Amino acid sequence: MEAKLSLKEQKEEKKYFKEHGSKVKPTFGDIVFNIINYAFFAIFTLSCIFPFYYIFINTISNPELVTKGAITLIPKELTIANYVAMGKVNDLWRSVFVTFVRTFLGTALMVFTSSLAGYLVTKKEMWHRQFWYRFLIITMYFNAGLIPWYLNMAMLGLTDTFAAYIIPGIVSPYNIILVKTYIESIPGEIEESAYMDGASYWTIFRKIIWPLSKPILATIAIFGAVGHWNSFQDSLILNANSPQLYTLQHRLYIYLNQSSNLGAIVNSGAGSADAGTLANQLNTKIIQYTISMVTIIPILCVYPFMQRYFEKGLMLGAVKG
């Protein structure tokens, strides 16, 4: 038989339950585990954030101090001259524009086609639905390789053209599967009632399925936007002979692999700034830091607004296969 608690112990237990809202008092092992767990993830989080923080404080500090390696944890002699100087590099802003348009159009088309295809493969009336769905899944596991991919793009006329950024990414099998799974979690009675009232499949998709699927659509939109924004391989391979179509990441790749100063970068492009003046203001390290922040900041600004949809959509869209 269990020993009865004394009156004092019962009061302490009730007080603990009232304060912590739990019926199980943590043991010493639980407390130690929680401390180690929180400490580990705190250190891991800091290790992920610190590189971005370190780059940022170097971009807003005095260039001379950055060159001497005097910036460690806090910025010194705050300045935005680095960003102002980089703004004078014309080919950089061209790359920003190309990447922005690519990200917007590519993500919008991918979300639309993924949502529409995901809805279609949920319909039993679709001709050979199982075959097309399995065929779609197979493409996720098999591909011909880099060289056949390039030859295919060349034969389709997708070299040295902006369409090379948009067309290959319109259909995404993984995103279609996520959308299909999410739509199947929506009560079928909603769609059936609309169909009985005379609504067509397109009307049901546009007025019912699309609004109810916002969480999963926001999730795949984040996937698509990050993928387009960070992509540089297609720019490097397909548009190597068209500098006017270089994406921001491709431009960053070029800058990071150059050992010259900003003056040489300006001279290699359509630089409107005085090369000697800019070369005195910035060195290679600061150029690398500043360009890195330019590529990172837009995604960091967008993600927090989409996070609540991202978490909900990813969890609900991954419950069933």
N, C-alpha and C positions, 0 to 999 in steps of 0.2 A: 504493500500500500504506500501511496505517496504521502510524505510528511506534510502536515498542514502548515501553511505560512502563518507567521505571527501577525498580529494586528498591524504592527509597524511596517512589516515587509509588504503586507497587502496594500497599505496606503502608498508606499513607495512605488509599488508595481502599477497601481491605478494612476498615479501621477505621471509615471513614465509613459504609460499608454496614452494618456490624455495629451501629453506634449508631443509625442512622436507619431501618434496615430498608427501604431503597430501592436500586434498581439504577441510578437516574438522578440524578446530582448536579445540583441546581438551579443555573440560571445566575443571573447578576446581575439580569437582567430578571425572572426568577421571584421573586427575593427582594424586589425593589422592588414588584412587583405584589402579593405577599402582604402587605407592610407597608401599602400603600395600601388594600388590600381590608379588612384587619383594622381599620385606623384608621377607615375609612368606616363600617363596620358598628358599631364601638364608639360612634362619635359618634351614629349613627342610633339605637342602642339607648338611649343616655343621653337623647337628645332625646324619646324616647317615654316613658321612665320619669320624667323630671324633673317634668313637670306633676303627676303623681300624688303624687310625693314632696313637691313644694312645697305642694300642697293639704293633705297629711297633716300636715306640720310646722306649718302655720298653725292646724290644728284642735287641736293639743296644746300650743300656746304661749299665753302670757298675752294675753288679748284686747286689752289696751291697746297692747301692742307690735305686734300684728297691725294694729290700726287706724292706727298711726303708720308702718307699712310697714317695721318694723325686722327682720322675719324674712326671711331670704334663703336661706341654705344649711343652717343648723342651727336646731333649735327652741330657744327660750329660755323659762325659767321654766315647766317642764312642768306641765300640768294636764289633767284630763279633764272640767273643768267645762262645756266646750262640749257634750260628748256627754250629760252629765247633764242640762243645761238643755234640750237638744233632746228628751230622753226624756220631758219633761213635756208635750210637744205631742201631745195625744191623737190628732188626725187623722193624724199621721205614722205612729204605730204601727198604726192601722187600715189605712193604705195598705200598710205592710210586710206585714201579714197577708194582705191581698187579693193582693198580688203573689206572696207565697210560695205560697199555695194555687194560684193561677193557674199558676205555673211548674211546680209539682209535678204537678198533674193534667194540664195541657196537654202537658207533656213525656212523661209516662207514656203517655197515650193516643196521642200522635203516634208514639212509638217502636213501640208495639204494632201500630197500623194500618199503619205503613210497613213493618215487618218481615213482617206477614202478606200485605199486597198485593205486596210485593217477591217473596215466595216464590210467590205464585199466578201471577204473570206469567212465571215461569220454567217453568211446567208447560205442555207442548204440548197436554195434554188440555183446557186451559181454552177455553171457548166463545169464538170470535172473539178469541183472545189478541192477535194483532197489531193488530187494530182498537182494542181498549181500551188497549193500551200506547201506540199512536200518539196516540190521543185524550188520554191523560194527558199526554204530552209537549207537545201543542199548547197546553195550558192554561198552560204556563210562559212562552209568548211573547205571548199575547194576553189582554187583559183589557178590561173595559168602561170603566174609569175610576173616579174617586172617587165621583162623584154617583150613577151607577147602582149602584155597590157599596153605598152608604149606603141607597138606596131598596130594594135587595134585602134588606139586613139588617133594615130596618124592616118590610117585608112578611112576613119570616120571624119577626117578633117578637123580634128580637135587639137591641133597644135598651133601655137602662136595666135590664139584666139581666146577671148574672155569666156566663151561658152565652155571651155575645158574645165572651168571652175564650177560650173552650175550643173550641166547635164549628167555627168557620171554620178553625182551624189543625190539626184532627185529620188531614187528608189533606195531605201535602206531596209533590208530584210529584218534586222534586229528591231528597228523601231516599229515596223509593221506588226511583228509578233507582240510587242508590248501593247500596241493599240488594240489589236484583236482580243488579247486577254482581258484588257480593261473593259472593252465594250461588252464582252460576254458576262461581266459582273453586273451590268446594268439590268434591272428587272425587265424581262421580255414583255410583260404585260403593258408597259408604257408604249412600246413600239406597236404591239398588236392593236391597242385601242386606236392609235393614230391611223394604222392601216385600215381598220374597219370603218373609220370616218372618211376614207377616200384618199388619204395621203399617199403619195408615191414614195419610192425608196429615196429619191433625191430630197424630197421635202422632209422626210423623217430624218435623214442624215443631217440636213442643214439646220433644222429647227429643234431637233431633239438630241440626236447623238452628239453632234458637234459641241453644243453648250454643256452637256453633261460630261464631256470628256476633257474639259479644260485642264485638270491636274496632269493627265498623261500627256496631253499635247504640250503643256509647258515643260514637262520632263524631257521629251524628245527634242523640243526647241532648244533647250540648254545643251543637250548633246550635240545637236547640229551646229549651233552657233559657236561653241567652243572648238569643234572640229574644223569649221571653216576658218575661224580666226587664227588658229594655230597651225594650219596646214601650210607647208611650203614645198613639199616634194613635187606636187603637180606643177607648181610654178617653176621649180628648178629644172624639171625634166621636159615638160610640155611647152613652156614659154621661155626657154632659155635665150632665144634670139629676139625676144620682145621686152626690152627693159621697161617700157611704159606699162607693161602688165604685171610687173613684179609685185608680189604681195608684201605686206609688212614683215612677215616672218622671213621671207626670202631676202628682203633688204637687210634685216637684222643679221641674218646668216652671213651676208657679204661683209657687213661692217665689223662683225665680231672676228672675221678671219683676215681683216686688213691690219697691217702693222703701222700704217701711216696715220697722220693726224687729220683733223677735220678739214684743213685746207685742201688736202689731196682728195677728200671725199667731195668737197664742193666742186673742185676742178673736174672730177670725173663725171659729174652730173651737169645740170643746167644751173649751177650755183650762181645766185645773184649777189651773194655776200662777198666781201673782201676776204680772200683766203688767208692772207697774212694775219689780219686782225683776229679771225676766228681761231686760227692755229695757236695764237698766243693765249687765247681764252681757255681752250679745252685741249685735253690730250686724249690718247686712245682709250684709256681706262674710263674716263668720264663719258666719252661717246658711247661706249658699251653699256655703262650703267644707265644712261639716260634713255637710249633706245630700248633697253629692256623694260624700263618702267612704262614707256609709251605703249608697248605691246601688252603689258599686264593690266594696266589701270582700267581699260574699258570692261574687261571681263569681271574684274573685282567689283566694279560699280553695278553691273547688271545682276550678278548672281544673288546677292542678298534679297532682291525683290522677287526672285523666282524660287527661292529656297523652299517656301512652304508648299508650293505646288509640286516641286521636285520630289520632296520626301513622300508626300501623299500619293502622287502618281506612280512613283517607282515601286512602292510597297504594294499598292492595289494591282498594278499591272504585272506583277511578278508572282502572284499567288497561284495562278493556274497556268498550265503549259498548253 
